[in-house]
Amino acid sequence: MRLRQWIEDFGETPAAFGRQLGLKGVHSVYRYMANPRDRHHRLPTPEIMVRIFVATGGRVRPDDFYDLPILRPAAGAASEGGPVPAEVAA
Protein backbone atom coordinates (compact mmCIF):
# COMPACT_ATOMS: atom_id res chain seq x y z
CA MET A 1 0.00 0.00 0.00
CA ARG A 2 1.34 3.42 -0.87
CA LEU A 3 1.87 5.88 1.97
CA ARG A 4 -0.56 8.38 0.41
CA GLN A 5 -3.29 5.74 0.36
CA TRP A 6 -2.64 4.74 3.98
CA ILE A 7 -2.79 8.36 5.16
CA GLU A 8 -6.07 8.89 3.29
CA ASP A 9 -7.62 5.58 4.41
CA PHE A 10 -6.76 6.08 8.07
CA GLY A 11 -7.66 9.78 8.27
CA GLU A 12 -4.15 10.83 9.22
CA THR A 13 -2.64 14.14 8.19
CA PRO A 14 0.88 14.30 6.77
CA ALA A 15 1.87 16.71 9.57
CA ALA A 16 0.59 14.41 12.34
CA PHE A 17 2.19 11.39 10.71
CA GLY A 18 5.50 13.23 10.38
CA ARG A 19 5.40 14.07 14.09
CA GLN A 20 4.62 10.43 14.87
CA LEU A 21 7.72 9.44 12.90
CA GLY A 22 9.82 12.02 14.74
CA LEU A 23 10.39 14.18 11.65
CA LYS A 24 10.97 17.90 12.11
CA GLY A 25 9.11 19.06 9.01
CA VAL A 26 6.11 17.95 7.03
CA HIS A 27 7.88 18.36 3.68
CA SER A 28 9.56 14.97 3.95
CA VAL A 29 6.22 13.20 4.35
CA TYR A 30 4.83 14.92 1.24
CA ARG A 31 7.94 13.86 -0.69
CA TYR A 32 7.55 10.27 0.52
CA MET A 33 3.88 10.40 -0.56
CA ALA A 34 4.67 11.64 -4.09
CA ASN A 35 4.39 9.30 -7.04
CA PRO A 36 7.73 7.53 -7.60
CA ARG A 37 7.85 9.07 -11.09
CA ASP A 38 7.42 12.61 -9.72
CA ARG A 39 10.61 14.66 -9.55
CA HIS A 40 9.75 15.63 -5.94
CA HIS A 41 9.55 12.01 -4.78
CA ARG A 42 12.10 11.03 -2.16
CA LEU A 43 12.84 7.67 -0.63
CA PRO A 44 12.90 7.46 3.14
CA THR A 45 16.15 6.40 4.74
CA PRO A 46 16.22 2.78 5.94
CA GLU A 47 15.61 4.01 9.51
CA ILE A 48 12.55 6.04 8.47
CA MET A 49 11.27 3.14 6.34
CA VAL A 50 11.31 0.96 9.45
CA ARG A 51 9.42 3.65 11.39
CA ILE A 52 6.82 3.90 8.60
CA PHE A 53 6.44 0.13 8.48
CA VAL A 54 5.90 -0.04 12.25
CA ALA A 55 3.62 3.02 12.42
CA THR A 56 1.36 1.64 9.67
CA GLY A 57 1.19 -1.84 11.15
CA GLY A 58 3.14 -3.24 8.20
CA ARG A 59 0.64 -1.96 5.65
CA VAL A 60 3.21 0.35 4.02
CA ARG A 61 6.29 -1.67 3.15
CA PRO A 62 9.68 -0.57 1.83
CA ASP A 63 8.90 -1.95 -1.65
CA ASP A 64 5.82 0.31 -1.80
CA PHE A 65 8.14 3.28 -2.38
CA TYR A 66 9.24 1.93 -5.75
CA ASP A 67 7.30 1.81 -9.00
CA LEU A 68 7.79 -1.94 -9.52
CA PRO A 69 5.78 -4.32 -11.68
CA ILE A 70 3.52 -6.71 -9.79
CA LEU A 71 5.65 -9.73 -8.95
CA ARG A 72 4.49 -13.25 -8.30
CA PRO A 73 6.47 -16.46 -7.96
CA ALA A 74 6.93 -18.34 -11.20
CA ALA A 75 6.45 -22.10 -11.35
CA GLY A 76 9.68 -23.56 -10.01
CA ALA A 77 10.87 -20.08 -8.97
CA ALA A 78 13.29 -21.43 -6.37
CA SER A 79 15.29 -23.22 -9.03
CA GLU A 80 14.84 -20.63 -11.76
CA GLY A 81 16.00 -17.49 -10.00
CA GLY A 82 12.97 -16.20 -8.08
CA PRO A 83 9.91 -14.09 -8.84
CA VAL A 84 9.22 -12.62 -12.25
CA PRO A 85 6.92 -9.79 -13.30
CA ALA A 86 3.31 -10.98 -13.49
CA GLU A 87 3.02 -10.03 -17.16
CA VAL A 88 6.00 -12.29 -17.97
CA ALA A 89 4.80 -15.17 -15.77
CA ALA A 90 1.38 -15.27 -17.42
Backbone as CSV, one residue per row, in Angstrom:
resi,resn,N_x,N_y,N_z,CA_x,CA_y,CA_z,C_x,C_y,C_z
1,MET,0.851,-1.169,0.000,0.000,0.000,0.000,0.900,1.235,0.000
2,ARG,0.578,2.173,-0.830,1.344,3.419,-0.875,1.050,4.258,0.373
3,LEU,2.022,5.048,0.784,1.874,5.883,1.967,0.706,6.853,1.815
4,ARG,0.552,7.450,0.645,-0.558,8.384,0.414,-1.897,7.697,0.677
5,GLN,-2.043,6.484,0.188,-3.289,5.740,0.364,-3.526,5.433,1.836
6,TRP,-2.493,5.044,2.559,-2.642,4.739,3.984,-3.081,5.981,4.750
7,ILE,-2.442,7.117,4.469,-2.790,8.360,5.159,-4.244,8.729,4.886
8,GLU,-4.680,8.591,3.635,-6.074,8.895,3.292,-7.037,7.905,3.943
9,ASP,-6.733,6.620,3.872,-7.619,5.582,4.415,-7.777,5.673,5.928
10,PHE,-6.724,6.068,6.616,-6.758,6.080,8.073,-6.988,7.471,8.654
11,GLY,-7.301,8.443,7.806,-7.657,9.778,8.275,-6.534,10.530,8.964
12,GLU,-5.330,10.181,8.642,-4.146,10.826,9.222,-3.806,12.045,8.382
13,THR,-3.160,13.020,8.972,-2.639,14.140,8.194,-1.136,13.934,8.032
14,PRO,-0.571,14.431,6.941,0.876,14.301,6.771,1.655,14.922,7.935
15,ALA,1.168,16.048,8.456,1.871,16.706,9.567,1.860,15.826,10.818
16,ALA,0.696,15.267,11.149,0.594,14.413,12.338,1.429,13.153,12.163
17,PHE,1.406,12.596,10.954,2.192,11.387,10.709,3.682,11.687,10.804
18,GLY,4.095,12.829,10.280,5.496,13.231,10.381,5.940,13.367,11.829
19,ARG,5.079,13.956,12.663,5.404,14.070,14.089,5.513,12.690,14.731
20,GLN,4.595,11.794,14.337,4.621,10.432,14.871,5.938,9.732,14.522
21,LEU,6.458,10.039,13.339,7.724,9.441,12.900,8.937,10.130,13.518
22,GLY,8.712,11.277,14.148,9.816,12.023,14.737,10.503,12.938,13.748
23,LEU,9.820,13.283,12.649,10.392,14.178,11.650,10.165,15.624,12.072
24,LYS,11.085,16.493,11.719,10.970,17.896,12.112,10.028,18.682,11.212
25,GLY,9.956,18.322,9.945,9.110,19.060,9.014,8.166,18.139,8.272
26,VAL,7.103,18.727,7.744,6.107,17.946,7.025,6.526,17.708,5.570
27,HIS,7.488,18.459,5.088,7.880,18.357,3.678,8.364,16.954,3.322
28,SER,9.079,16.316,4.227,9.563,14.965,3.947,8.413,14.004,3.715
29,VAL,7.363,14.105,4.514,6.219,13.204,4.350,5.572,13.408,2.984
30,TYR,5.407,14.662,2.573,4.834,14.921,1.243,5.727,14.346,0.142
31,ARG,7.026,14.414,0.317,7.936,13.859,-0.691,7.877,12.336,-0.708
32,TYR,7.704,11.719,0.468,7.549,10.268,0.521,6.231,9.849,-0.115
33,MET,5.206,10.714,-0.022,3.885,10.404,-0.561,3.802,10.595,-2.078
34,ALA,4.725,11.347,-2.654,4.675,11.644,-4.089,4.817,10.369,-4.912
35,ASN,4.260,10.416,-6.100,4.387,9.303,-7.036,5.871,9.073,-7.313
36,PRO,6.303,7.803,-7.347,7.729,7.533,-7.602,8.264,8.149,-8.894
37,ARG,7.403,8.457,-9.829,7.854,9.065,-11.090,7.920,10.590,-11.008
38,ASP,7.411,11.161,-9.923,7.416,12.608,-9.719,8.818,13.057,-9.329
39,ARG,9.246,14.181,-9.842,10.606,14.659,-9.545,10.768,15.047,-8.084
40,HIS,9.674,15.263,-7.357,9.749,15.632,-5.942,9.790,14.411,-5.021
41,HIS,9.574,13.236,-5.587,9.554,12.012,-4.781,10.915,11.777,-4.140
42,ARG,10.884,11.393,-2.876,12.100,11.033,-2.163,11.875,9.713,-1.453
43,LEU,12.916,8.929,-1.375,12.839,7.670,-0.631,13.238,7.922,0.818
44,PRO,12.491,7.358,1.745,12.901,7.462,3.144,14.208,6.711,3.368
45,THR,14.947,7.136,4.354,16.147,6.395,4.739,15.706,5.041,5.286
46,PRO,16.602,4.076,5.356,16.217,2.784,5.939,15.611,2.925,7.343
47,GLU,16.154,3.810,8.163,15.615,4.014,9.514,14.173,4.530,9.462
48,ILE,13.908,5.489,8.587,12.553,6.043,8.470,11.619,5.009,7.856
49,MET,12.111,4.199,6.916,11.273,3.142,6.338,10.800,2.178,7.425
50,VAL,11.684,1.848,8.344,11.305,0.957,9.447,10.242,1.632,10.300
51,ARG,10.415,2.913,10.595,9.417,3.645,11.386,8.058,3.667,10.687
52,ILE,8.066,3.889,9.371,6.817,3.904,8.603,6.167,2.525,8.647
53,PHE,6.953,1.502,8.447,6.440,0.132,8.483,5.772,-0.153,9.829
54,VAL,6.432,0.204,10.907,5.898,-0.043,12.252,4.656,0.811,12.502
55,ALA,4.730,2.100,12.160,3.616,3.019,12.418,2.358,2.645,11.651
56,THR,2.519,2.018,10.493,1.357,1.636,9.673,0.963,0.187,9.891
57,GLY,1.526,-0.444,10.882,1.193,-1.843,11.151,1.602,-2.772,10.025
58,GLY,2.653,-2.404,9.297,3.139,-3.238,8.201,2.378,-3.063,6.905
59,ARG,1.424,-2.159,6.881,0.638,-1.960,5.650,1.426,-1.231,4.567
60,VAL,2.333,-0.331,4.974,3.210,0.354,4.018,4.588,-0.262,4.180
61,ARG,5.028,-0.926,3.124,6.289,-1.668,3.152,7.352,-0.936,2.345
62,PRO,8.619,-1.243,2.583,9.676,-0.571,1.827,9.508,-0.676,0.303
63,ASP,9.038,-1.819,-0.191,8.896,-1.954,-1.648,7.766,-1.099,-2.202
64,ASP,6.894,-0.564,-1.348,5.817,0.309,-1.804,6.326,1.676,-2.264
65,PHE,7.570,1.990,-1.986,8.138,3.276,-2.380,8.763,3.242,-3.776
66,TYR,8.692,2.095,-4.409,9.245,1.930,-5.749,8.131,1.621,-6.732
67,ASP,8.289,2.058,-7.953,7.304,1.806,-8.996,7.689,0.502,-9.698
68,LEU,7.399,-0.619,-9.026,7.786,-1.939,-9.521,6.605,-2.623,-10.203
69,PRO,6.873,-3.513,-11.133,5.776,-4.320,-11.681,5.278,-5.266,-10.596
70,ILE,4.054,-5.733,-10.740,3.525,-6.708,-9.795,4.309,-7.994,-9.974
71,LEU,4.848,-8.517,-8.888,5.653,-9.732,-8.948,4.894,-10.886,-8.319
72,ARG,5.038,-12.036,-8.904,4.492,-13.249,-8.298,5.462,-14.372,-8.609
73,PRO,5.531,-15.361,-7.718,6.471,-16.460,-7.959,6.115,-17.222,-9.235
74,ALA,7.125,-17.530,-10.000,6.931,-18.345,-11.202,6.947,-19.812,-10.795
75,ALA,6.394,-20.658,-11.613,6.453,-22.098,-11.354,7.919,-22.493,-11.275
76,GLY,8.298,-23.154,-10.199,9.684,-23.559,-10.013,10.606,-22.392,-9.742
77,ALA,10.089,-21.303,-9.165,10.871,-20.084,-8.965,12.145,-20.322,-8.176
78,ALA,12.100,-21.206,-7.202,13.289,-21.430,-6.372,14.464,-21.911,-7.211
79,SER,14.189,-22.705,-8.220,15.287,-23.224,-9.030,15.573,-22.352,-10.247
80,GLU,14.666,-21.433,-10.549,14.836,-20.627,-11.762,15.243,-19.184,-11.490
81,GLY,15.533,-18.825,-10.258,16.003,-17.491,-9.997,15.021,-16.562,-9.317
82,GLY,13.876,-17.028,-8.870,12.971,-16.204,-8.078,11.794,-15.640,-8.846
83,PRO,11.134,-14.633,-8.255,9.908,-14.093,-8.840,10.169,-13.370,-10.154
84,VAL,9.151,-13.325,-10.966,9.220,-12.623,-12.247,8.021,-11.710,-12.335
85,PRO,8.096,-10.647,-13.142,6.924,-9.788,-13.303,5.708,-10.593,-13.738
86,ALA,4.546,-10.237,-13.216,3.310,-10.980,-13.489,3.027,-11.073,-14.979
87,GLU,3.323,-9.992,-15.725,3.024,-10.032,-17.158,3.926,-11.013,-17.904
88,VAL,5.105,-11.307,-17.354,5.999,-12.292,-17.965,5.600,-13.695,-17.556
89,ALA,5.162,-13.849,-16.293,4.804,-15.170,-15.766,3.522,-15.693,-16.378
90,ALA,2.678,-14.835,-16.892,1.379,-15.271,-17.421,1.488,-16.039,-18.697
